[in-house]
């Protein structure tokens, strides 16, 4: 009889201990996860988390390069070139725009630099200085006519490998434009330069310079000043365009239109 009583008491104690242990587990689960094992369908709203498989990151602000079409990339490149031309012409087409900008200043033609040395040796350095200044004045005057000529070249330009150009060097688009349009630009722009050379008197001064040199040296030096200034003026514009393109590629603040932000933002992730 006594044995039976002890067995029954042991069972009751064991059952009570298990119940107490179970309550402790339930309490711990509820505190840590918010899940009430007494009511599995309800949980603390403040601690509920979505399953890992349903968590999504916020969309990225920039576009992936592979999602852009060649047409979009081409539009972005042309936009950058157009901005470069517009700003470049504005900076160059003022007094000293060429003359006091060492990056684009037009110097004495290379094959005539011996004229400069000779003229200075005989006291005519001021005439040489005036000649160089007038070359730059002619460029400053003529370049104001360049914008529509460059705009037409950019508009008609077919960028056949837009992605490679976008992923190229800092001035890849400018180089492409120069390669594809240099001769057409020269033909269209040369008459503007010729008119400007006459307008500022550069043609007369240079005729005097060369005549004096030939008289003093007994030589017969000639050069086409119109061709030289036309080439140097176009190169000056391209230099400004290249600087703008590089800025847009490397500084997001300079991407002032949606197409520039889209295309060159994608380029950032190349």
N, C-alpha and C positions, 0 to 999 in steps of 0.2 A: 504494500500500500504506500509506504513512505517513498519507495523508488518511483512509483507512478506519479506522486505529487511533485517530486524534484524534476522529473522529465517534463511534466506539463509546465512547470514554472520556467524551465529552461527554454522551452518553445516560445512561451509568451515573451520572455526577455529578448530572445533572438528576433522575434517579429517586430517588437517595439524598436529595437536598434536599427533594423533594416528600414523601417518607416522614417525614423529620424535621419538616417543617412540619406535616404531618397529626398527628403525635404531640403536637406542641405545642398544637394546637387542641383535641385530645381532652382533654389534661390541664387546659387552661383551663376547658373546659365542665364537667368533672367537679368542679373546685374551686368554681366559681361556682354550679352548679345541683345538684350531686350526681348528675347523670346520667352513667353510664359508657357512652361510645359503643361500647366493646368489648363491653359487656353491657347493652344498652338496657333490658332488663326490670328491672334492679336499680338502686337509687339509695340514697344515704345517708339513713337514716331521720331523722337529726337536722336535715336541711335540706330535707326534702320538704315542699312546701306544696300544699294542695288547690287545684284550679282555682278561679278567682274566682267562677265561676257556682255553686259548691257551698257557699260561705261564707255562713253565716246569722248574723244578730245575735241576741242573747239576747232573749227575749220581754219586753215592757214590763210593769211591775208594775201600772200603772193601766189601767182599762177605757176604751175609746173611748166617748164620749157616745152616738154613733149605735148602739152595740151594746146600750144599755140600753132596756128596755121602759118604757112609761108607768107600768106597775104597779110596777116596781122604783124608778123615780124618785119616785113617789108615796109608796112605803114609806119611802124615805130622808128625804123631806121631813117626813112624819109623825113619824118617829123623832126628828128634830131638834126639832120642836115639842114632843113629849112630854118630851124631856130638858129643854127650856127651862122648861116648866111645873113639872116636878118640882123642879128646882133653884131656880126663882124662888119658888115657894110656900115652900120650905124656908128661903130667906133672908128672905122678907117676913113669915112667920108667927111671928116672935119679937118680944120687946120691942124697940122702936125699929127694927124692920125697915122700917117706913114712915117713922116720925117722924125718924129720923136719916139717912135716905137721900134726899139732895136731888133725886135723879132721879125719885123717885116720891112724895115727901112730899105729903100732902094739905093744901092751904092753905085759908084762909077762902074760902067760895064767893064768886065774883067780885061778884055783886050785893049781897053782904053785907059787902064789905070796908069800906064806909063806916061800918058798925057798929063795926068794929075801931077806926077812927080816932076815932069819937065816944066810945066807951067809954074809950079811953086818955086822951082829953081831959078826962074827968070822973073819972079815977082808978080806972077799972075794967079796966085793962090785964091784970091777972092773971087775970081771969075770961075774957077773950078768949084769952089764952094757954092756959088750961086747956081751953077749948072746942076749939081747934085740936089740942091733944095728944090729947084724947079721940076726935076724929074718926079720928086715926091709930091709936089703940089699938083702936078698933072694927074698922078695916080689918085690923090685925094679927091680931085674934081671928077675924074672919070668913074670911080668906084661907085658913086651914087647911082649910076646907071646899071650897075651889075646885078642888083637884086632880082629884077624880072628875068634876066637872062639865066641866072643860076636857078631860079624857081622853075623855069621851063625845063631846064636840064634835069632837075630832080624829079619833076612830075613825070617826065617821059622815060625816066631811067627804069630799066627792067632788072630788078635784083633777082637773078636766077638761083642763087644759093644763099638765101637770106639767113638761114640758121648758121652756116659757117662764118658769114660776115659778122653776125651778132656775137658769136663766140670767139671772134678773132681779136686782133690787137686793139688798143685804145682808139685808134683812128682808122680801123679797117673800112668802115663805110665811107669815110672821106677819101681814102686811097682808091676805093672802088669808083667813086664818083669822078675823081680826077682822071683815072685811067680811061673811063668810058666817055668822058665829055670834054676833055681838055681841048681837042682840036675844034670842036663845035663852038665851045666857049670863046676860043681865041678868034675865030672867024667873026662871031657876032660882036665881040667886045672891042676888037681892034679899031673900028671907026670911031668909037667913043673916046678911046685914048688919043687918037690922032687929033680929034677936035680939041681935047683938053690940052694937049701939048701946045697947040696954037693959041689957045685961050690964055694960058699963063705965060706964054712967051718962051717956053722951053726950047722949042724948035729953033728959034733965032739964036738963043744963047749957045746952044750946042753946035750950030753951024759955025758960029764965031770961034768957039773953043777948038774945033777940029781944024778950021782954017788957019788959026794962029799956030797950032802945033805943027801943021804941015809946012807952014812958012818958015818956022824956026828950025825945023829938023830936016827939011828937004824931002820928007817922006809924003806918002799919000795914004793916010789912014781914013777909012770910012766905016760907018756902022749904021745900022738901022735902029735909031732910037725908038721909033714907034713900036717895032717888034719887041724890043727889049723891055720897054715899060709895060706893054700889054702883058707879056709873060710874067713879069715881076708882080704886077698888080693882081693877076689871077692867082699866082702863088701865095700872095699875101692874104687873099680871101680864104683860100684853102687852109692856110695856117690857122686862121681864126676859127674856121669850121672844125678843124681837127681838135683845137683846144676845147671847143664846146662839146663835141662828141665825147671826148675823154672825161669831161666833167659830168656829163649825164651818165656815163657808164659807171663812174666811181662815187658819185654823190647823189643819193636819193632825193635830196632837197632840190636838185636842179631838174628833177622830173616833174614838170609843171602841168602836164596833161595826163589824162587817163591812159592813153595809149603808151606814153613813155613809161608810166608807172607799171603798166602791165607787162610790156615787153622787156624792159631793162630790169624789172623786179625779178622776172623769170631768169634773166641772165645771171643775176647774183647767185643763183643756186646751181650754176653749171658745174 
